[in-house]
Amino acid sequence: MDMNTYFEKALDGLRDAGNYRVFADLERHAGDFPRATRYRSDGQTHDVTVWCSNDYLGMGQNPIVTSAMIAAIEKCGAGAGGTRNISGTNHYHVLLEKELADLHGKEAALIFTSGYVSNWAALGTLASKVPDCIVYSDALNHASMIEGIRHSRADKRIWKHNDPEDLDRKLAADDPERPKLVAFESVYSMDGDIAPIAEICDVAEKYGAMTYLDEVHAVGMYGPRGGGVAEQEGLMDRLTVIEGTLGKAFGVLGGYIAASTALCDFVRSFSSGFIFTTALPPGLAAGATASIRHLKGSEIERLRHKERVAKVRAKLDALSIPHMPNPSHIVPVMVGDAAKCKWISDLLLDNYGIYVQPINYPTVPVGTERLRITPTPLHSDADIDHLVGALSNLWSQCALSRAVA
Ligand SMILES: *Cc1c(COP(=O)(O)O)cnc(C)c1O
């Protein structure tokens, strides 16, 4: 069999289903966030405004972060030069782990090469190495958590999304003697809804279960020091593990867990995904540390961000463009049709210089196709007016229904 023929056929299947992914080829402009140059397939370029970045606060181009990175590169060079165990632990990694432990009020923290790897490795290690462990996973957990749990081969129960009562029923049905781990997220990234963390902790504590909270979409952004939703609600000490990323609001790259010294040391010592990979470049660690430190002490970015999000929502409401109500910073504009969602996204990019990636099945259920808009503190009033005006034009051209005010 010609394997390339097989690969092409599989890809045609994706294309026919409308699920083939095409990347926007961008060059981001430091100092001019959220502007970027887009390279088209015909070689032409044009400027676009990015409206779907997870660099939620623009920290990826903040001079506090970039200058810390440049200084660390000039001091230590480009790469770490090894795994953490064999020569790769740089002093910047140690400082970053201290900063993260402090951010979440935990004894210790452990960094990984991405948030994905941190979930995969930490959940995989805890669930497989704790004898007889059962994992209770929220039905809408991120792929990285699902893969980590699957890899562990531990028994698992899927509980209804954000439903502590269903979690209670599932925990009650199992042997009280077996070790238990409840895994969930704070802000869910596609609907922008937020978990009832206190109620989930109540239930977990009732059954003596450990809790593992993914705060990837909340760190840097919620809580007085950017410690996430658990910090905002005064719940950090009730969670066994808080997991986060350095690649979204902190603007760099990497992932981590924060927990007790013993738990972090356990994962450090038994996790293949931590041990057998090159450590993060020291420059990244220095940039992430600078970003976390800055956001611990500065509310300006968070306040401005909230104000921008509210403004986008109000302008959408004024033109009756339907968006999902939620308590977070994520604004899902609902299209409800895969072809129209892609078409609107293409026209926004080509005709209006607005980049919002369409979100279709399998990322979201069929019939809930959407444009996931992420306003940032650096989107101007003019940017917002341009976005909402363009959406309104395209809504009319597509004969899409408007929300009832
Ligand atoms: C993006 C994401 C991750 C992975 O984080 P990366 O640092 O991008 O690898 C983990 N969990 C959730 C919920 C995410 O959305």
PDBQT file of the ligand as one rigid body, heavy atoms in Angstrom, charges set to zero:
ROOT
HETATM    1  C1  LIG A 501      -4.491  25.319  26.334  1.00  0.00    +0.000 C 
HETATM    2  C2  LIG A 501      -4.919  24.393  27.431  1.00  0.00    +0.000 A 
HETATM    3  C3  LIG A 501      -4.012  23.527  28.050  1.00  0.00    +0.000 A 
HETATM    4  C4  LIG A 501      -2.626  23.336  27.530  1.00  0.00    +0.000 C 
HETATM    5  O1  LIG A 501      -1.806  24.410  27.837  1.00  0.00    +0.000 OA
HETATM    6  P1  LIG A 501      -0.555  24.709  26.875  1.00  0.00    +0.000 P 
HETATM    7  O2  LIG A 501       0.370  25.472  27.731  1.00  0.00    +0.000 OA
HETATM    8  O3  LIG A 501      -1.097  25.478  25.712  1.00  0.00    +0.000 OA
HETATM    9  O4  LIG A 501      -0.004  23.390  26.438  1.00  0.00    +0.000 OA
HETATM   10  C5  LIG A 501      -4.413  22.817  29.155  1.00  0.00    +0.000 A 
HETATM   11  N1  LIG A 501      -5.677  22.907  29.625  1.00  0.00    +0.000 NA
HETATM   12  C6  LIG A 501      -6.594  23.704  29.028  1.00  0.00    +0.000 A 
HETATM   13  C7  LIG A 501      -7.969  23.761  29.583  1.00  0.00    +0.000 C 
HETATM   14  C8  LIG A 501      -6.254  24.449  27.905  1.00  0.00    +0.000 A 
HETATM   15  O5  LIG A 501      -7.162  25.190  27.272  1.00  0.00    +0.000 OA
ENDROOT
TORSDOF 0
